[in-house]
Amino acid sequence: MPFITEELYQYLKDENECESIMISSIPVAQAHNPEILKAFDTAQKAIMAIRNIRQDKSIPNKEQVKLIIRKNFEQKADDTFDAIVEKLCNLSAIDYTSDKVENAFSFLVDTTEFYIPVSANINIDEEIKKLEEDLKYQQGFLLSVGKKLENESFVNNAPAKVVEMERKKQSDALARIKVIEDQLKGLKK
């Protein structure tokens, strides 16, 4: 196989590179941009969440849906990967807003809120039932995390990382509960 590698190297090398791959130095890693990595991570999580919503709500992949992204004032809209998200999720459009969207399924990725408007072929009563079950689960989870954090011996004896993780779980659960309650309000209208 070394001759195949050498052949490929000859086709791909730059003008100022070594004559042969055998005597060239190992390429040095290039600097990376953490903002692009964060934007990609957000796009990846959004794609997974959109696909999960499609599956949970029985929205066919062939049906195009619209995605609305609620931008916060402290966040700038990062549309670097919008075209990729649009293509991979079969979206009709991606819009940005600063207001809450009524009558839509919402999900959070980090601190950004995303909305997919409810289509006509979704059973709203069934969705309300699912959301109420999820709300009950999240409230139970929040209660268990709260009990852990109220236990002074846990807070004093556990490593700081573990306590911080539990606090993050608590804040995430509160955010999810708020989103679910907003969804329920929107669907019950």
C-alpha positions, 0 to 999 in steps of 0.5 A: 500500500505505500506506493498507493499513498505515494501516488496520492501524495504526488497528486495532492501535494503543493508546489513547495512540498517535499519530493516524496511522502517518505521524506516529508514531515508530518503535517502540523495541526492547524488552529481551530475556531472555537466559535465555529465548533460551538455553532456546529455543535448547536446545529448538530443538536438542533438537527437531532432535536428536529428529527426527534420531534418529527418522530414523536409527533409523527410528522413525515420526513417528506413533509417540509416544516418551518423552523423559527429560532428565537434569538436573545438580545445578548446572542447574535444570530449565527446562521453559519450552518443554516443551509445544512440544517435546512437540507438535513431536516427538510425545512421549508424555511428558517426564520429568526424572531425575538418573540415567543411563537404560539401554537408550535412545538419548541425545544431548547439547544443550550440557551436558544429556543427553537420552534416548529409550528404545529401542522394541521395533521397533528392530534392536539389532544394526544400531544397535550397528554404527552406533554402533561406526562413529560411535565410530570416526569420533569417535575419529579426529576426536579424534586429529586435533584432539589432534595439532593441539593437541600441535603447539607451533607451531600453539598459539603462532602461531594466534590465541587464538580458534582454539586455544580453538575446537580445545580446545572441539572436543576436549572436545565429541568426548570428550563424544560418545565417552563418550555413544556408549560409554554407548549401546553398553554399554546396547544390549549388555546 
